[in-house]
Amino acid sequence: MSFHDLPKASWLDLVRYVDSTLASERYADPRRLSRFGRKVYSQCDEDGLLARIFELIGTTDQSFLEFGVGDGRECNSVWLLHQGWRGVWLEADPSDVRRMQTTHEHWLRSGALRIVQARVSAETIDRVIAEAGLPAEIDLLSIDIDYNDYWVWKAITRTSPRVVCIEYNATWPPPASIVVPYDPTRSWSGDNHFGASLAALAGLGAQKGYRLVGCSLSGVNAFFVRADLCGDRFVAPGCAQTHYEPARYFLTELPSGHPAGIGETLQV
């Protein structure tokens, strides 16, 4: 059942839940990233969180790499495309790629978007990035492949994104620092055995020179900013205990308004 199928009272309950949560003392600090969530085309409130991050640290060439985009209707860089960004999507499912060649034809034709059909793995990710022609520094890397996310991020050396958005397993709360064993043949089976805990990702981020700056209120995605760009713009310290949001997966049913539709827009 989708949000639009719920009784109106249930809609209001979800909205009130979000409002009451954000009104609590934990979210009082104006640097708390979760305060700025907003959904346009993202799964939950990631569009607003990314907008706030780039408002604070600025952008360079407004470039992105995202993998695990599905059919391209609900992911973290669709709204960026509408705002003039350029980038690459990696998607393994050939039917999704064929569908996007029609629905996203405007951006493909203009060169703003390139879609590469590829199954992402730790062994191949750097080669795929090199073949995609991405620069040494991009503004955003978004990872959502539902199982090996930790291992693929660890393997990336060909590009140094300023911001990383990556899915974490919120059912494994801090201080647990655990990750599923790497297996390029595995994918998510629908249970809670997937990915990595937030603490594990925070540790990996620190090793790669990134600081955890916040999570989506739904407990789905974590956001990292390259440490040299952080300053005092975000709540510190950048550890899992500070920024962990529990699994509130029901919040992914909150819409931005009308159901998402993909089509050409003009900047005026």
C-alpha positions in Angstrom: 0.0 0.0 0.0 1.4 3.4 -1.0 1.0 6.7 0.9 -1.7 7.8 -1.6 -3.8 4.6 -0.7 -3.8 5.4 3.0 -6.8 7.0 4.7 -6.4 10.8 5.1 -6.1 10.4 8.9 -3.0 8.2 8.4 -1.5 10.9 6.2 -1.9 13.4 8.9 -0.5 11.0 11.5 2.7 10.6 9.5 3.1 14.4 9.0 2.4 15.0 12.7 5.0 12.4 13.6 7.7 14.1 11.5 6.8 17.5 13.0 6.9 16.3 16.6 10.1 14.5 16.0 11.9 17.5 14.6 10.5 19.7 17.4 12.4 17.6 20.0 15.5 18.9 21.7 17.8 16.6 19.6 17.0 18.7 16.5 17.3 22.1 18.1 20.8 22.8 16.9 20.5 24.8 13.6 23.5 22.8 12.2 21.5 19.5 12.6 21.2 18.4 9.0 17.9 16.4 9.6 16.1 19.7 10.1 16.3 20.4 6.3 14.9 17.3 4.8 12.6 17.6 1.8 11.4 15.2 -0.8 11.1 16.1 -4.5 12.2 13.0 -6.3 14.3 11.2 -3.6 13.1 8.2 -1.7 12.5 10.3 1.4 14.0 13.6 2.5 17.4 13.4 0.8 16.7 16.1 -1.8 16.5 18.7 1.0 19.5 17.4 2.9 21.7 17.5 -0.2 20.4 21.1 -1.0 21.4 22.1 2.5 24.9 20.6 2.3 25.7 22.3 -1.0 24.3 25.5 0.3 26.9 25.4 3.1 29.9 24.1 1.2 29.1 25.3 -2.4 29.7 23.4 -5.6 32.4 23.1 -8.2 31.1 21.8 -11.6 27.8 20.4 -10.3 28.7 16.9 -11.3 27.5 13.6 -9.9 27.8 9.8 -10.0 24.9 7.7 -8.8 24.4 4.0 -8.9 21.4 1.9 -8.0 19.0 4.4 -9.6 16.3 1.9 -10.6 14.2 3.4 -13.4 15.3 6.9 -12.6 12.1 8.2 -11.1 13.1 8.1 -7.5 16.8 8.7 -6.8 19.1 11.4 -5.3 20.2 13.2 -8.5 16.9 13.6 -10.5 16.2 16.9 -8.8 19.8 18.0 -9.5 19.3 17.3 -13.2 16.3 19.6 -13.1 18.6 22.3 -11.7 21.3 22.0 -14.3 23.6 19.4 -12.9 25.4 16.9 -15.1 26.4 13.3 -14.3 26.5 9.6 -14.8 24.0 6.9 -13.7 25.1 3.2 -13.4 22.3 0.7 -13.5 22.4 -3.1 -13.9 18.8 -3.8 -14.9 18.6 -3.7 -18.7 14.8 -3.1 -18.6 15.3 0.0 -16.4 18.0 1.3 -18.7 15.7 0.9 -21.7 12.9 2.7 -19.9 15.2 5.6 -18.9 16.3 6.1 -22.5 12.8 7.2 -23.2 11.7 8.9 -20.0 15.0 10.8 -19.6 15.6 11.4 -23.3 15.9 15.2 -22.8 18.9 15.0 -20.5 20.5 12.2 -22.5 20.2 14.2 -25.7 21.6 17.3 -24.1 24.6 15.4 -22.7 23.6 16.3 -19.1 23.1 12.7 -18.3 24.9 9.5 -19.3 23.5 6.1 -18.4 25.9 3.1 -18.2 24.4 -0.4 -17.9 26.8 -2.1 -15.5 26.6 -4.3 -12.4 28.7 -2.5 -9.8 31.3 -4.4 -7.9 34.4 -3.6 -5.9 36.6 -5.2 -8.6 35.1 -3.1 -11.5 34.0 0.2 -10.0 37.2 2.1 -10.7 37.3 0.9 -14.3 33.7 1.9 -14.9 34.4 5.3 -13.4 37.4 5.8 -15.7 35.5 4.7 -18.7 32.6 7.1 -17.9 35.1 9.9 -18.1 34.4 11.4 -14.7 36.8 14.0 -13.4 39.2 13.5 -10.5 36.8 15.5 -8.3 33.0 15.4 -8.5 30.5 17.1 -6.2 28.3 14.1 -5.4 28.6 10.3 -5.2 25.4 8.5 -4.3 25.5 4.7 -3.5 22.4 2.6 -3.1 23.0 -1.0 -4.2 21.3 -2.6 -1.2 24.1 -5.0 -0.1 27.7 -4.4 -1.0 27.6 -0.6 -0.6 30.4 -0.5 2.0 32.8 -2.6 -0.1 32.2 -0.6 -3.3 32.8 2.7 -1.6 36.0 1.4 -0.1 37.2 0.3 -3.5 36.8 3.7 -5.2 40.0 5.5 -5.8 39.5 7.1 -9.3 37.4 10.0 -8.1 37.3 12.1 -5.0 33.7 13.3 -4.4 33.1 16.3 -2.2 29.9 14.7 -0.8 29.0 11.0 -0.4 25.4 9.8 0.2 25.3 6.1 1.1 22.7 3.7 2.4 23.2 2.3 5.9 21.6 -0.5 7.8 19.7 1.3 10.6 18.6 -1.9 12.2 22.2 -2.2 13.4 22.5 0.8 15.8 25.7 2.3 17.2 28.2 1.3 18.6 28.0 -1.8 16.5 30.5 -1.6 13.7 29.5 -4.4 11.4 29.2 -5.1 7.7 28.1 -8.1 5.6 31.0 -10.1 4.0 31.7 -9.0 0.5 30.0 -11.1 -2.2 29.6 -9.6 -5.7 27.0 -12.2 -6.5 24.7 -11.3 -3.6 21.8 -8.8 -3.6 19.3 -7.7 -1.0 16.8 -10.5 -0.2 14.3 -8.2 1.6 15.4 -8.9 5.2 17.8 -6.9 7.5 20.9 -8.8 6.4 22.5 -6.2 4.1 25.0 -3.4 3.9 26.8 -1.9 6.9 26.0 -0.3 10.2 26.4 3.5 10.5 29.3 3.1 12.8 31.1 0.9 10.2 30.5 3.5 7.5 31.7 6.3 9.7 34.9 4.5 10.3 35.4 3.9 6.6 34.6 7.5 5.8 37.2 8.7 8.3 39.8 6.4 6.7 39.0 8.0 3.3 39.1 11.6 4.7 35.3 12.1 5.2 33.2 13.2 8.1 29.7 12.0 8.8 27.4 15.0 8.9 23.9 13.6 9.1 21.4 11.0 8.2 17.9 11.0 6.6 15.1 11.0 9.2 13.9 7.7 7.8 17.2 6.0 8.7 18.0 5.1 5.1 20.9 7.2 3.9 24.0 8.7 5.6 25.7 11.8 4.4 29.5 12.4 4.4 31.4 15.6 3.5 35.1 15.6 2.7 36.7 16.7 6.0 38.6 19.7 4.5 35.2 21.2 3.6 33.4 20.8 6.9 34.6 23.5 9.2 32.1 24.1 11.9 29.1 23.9 9.6 27.7 20.6 10.9 27.0 19.1 14.3 30.1 17.6 15.7 31.6 15.1 16.4 31.0 13.3 13.1 30.4 9.9 14.7 27.6 7.4 14.4 26.3 8.1 18.0 25.9 11.7 17.1 24.1 11.4 13.8 22.3 8.0 13.9 18.7 8.0 12.9 16.8 4.7 13.7 14.9 2.7 11.1 11.8 4.7 10.3 11.2 3.1 7.0 7.5 4.0 7.0 8.6 7.6 6.3 9.5 6.6 2.8 5.8 6.6 2.1 5.6 10.4 2.6 5.2 12.0 -0.8 6.2 15.5 -2.0 2.7 16.1 -3.3 1.7 14.6 -6.7 3.3 11.3 -7.7 6.7 11.7 -9.4 6.6 12.2 -13.1 9.7 12.6 -15.3 9.8 15.0 -18.2 11.6 17.9 -19.8 11.7 21.2 -17.9 13.2 24.6 -18.9 15.3 26.9 -16.7 14.0 30.5 -17.0 
